[in-house]
Amino acid sequence: MTTFRNTTSLLCAPLLLLACAAPSDDADQSGDDIIATPGDVEETPATGTRPSGEPSMVTVEGRVAQGVECLTLKTPDGDTWSFNVGEADFGPGDYVQITGEVADASFCQQGRGTLVPQRIEAKDPPARDRDPARAGGLAVTSAYVQGNWVAKGLKADCTRPDFAVTRNRNGGSIIETRINGVPATGYVDVGDTPALQWDEGIPPLPIETRGPDGLAVMPAAGANIVTLAGHRIEGDGVVFVKCAD
């Protein structure tokens, strides 16, 4: 976790107009990273000015990307924020959580606004954060999911598939398996946010292709871990492969 210490910059006049004096030699020299004060702009340009009144603090998480002027953070829900990582050791492709103030003004001019970070820490991406690169460019379709599936590995046994997906008379895809040791039937949503959907009491399990021949079943964000056909659905998910017809 990277915590930014901003006591110097909070005492400044409006940012980018005046420079604060440098900290004295006896200032706290802990290992925390320091956000650049206005006097440091030649080394680390500030992305924006702090709120003039009561700070508007937000905490967001998402994947870091390189924006037009600044780094951006895109949340799993599709929001984009600009920010300056400063001296923190994070960059494009990392999944992080940022707590900071929403700047009054910024030259970033991208997304919902610009954050002045006070804390940045690495986070495990939730299932709904989809990295297109690992999907092999394949979409989740009805044709892709229909068939018998077994968990990938040396013990894969297509004579005893972990779940079966079949087409119903309405054109949908029905899944039959065991959830938490109990037989369960649900349907496969192949829309914008593909998932295995169940009756009330079982959380939807997001799915994505792990290509060229895999289907990853991932945990639901914020829900208790479930088992599917005896496999714990947690972390980055469990990859299943389709059995030959």
Secondary structure, 3 states (H helix, E strand, C coil): CEEEECHHHHCCCCCCCCCCCCCCCCCCCCCCEECCCHHHCCCCCCCEECCCCCCCEEEEEEEEEECCCCEEEECCCCCEEEECCCCCCCCCCCEEEEEEEECCEECCCCCCCEEEEEEEEECCCCCCCCCHHHHCCCCCCHHHHCEEEEECCCCCCCCCCCEEEEECCCCCEEEEEEECCEEEEEEEECCCCCEEECCCCCCCEEEEEECCCEEEECCCCCCCCEEECCEEECCCCEEEEECCC
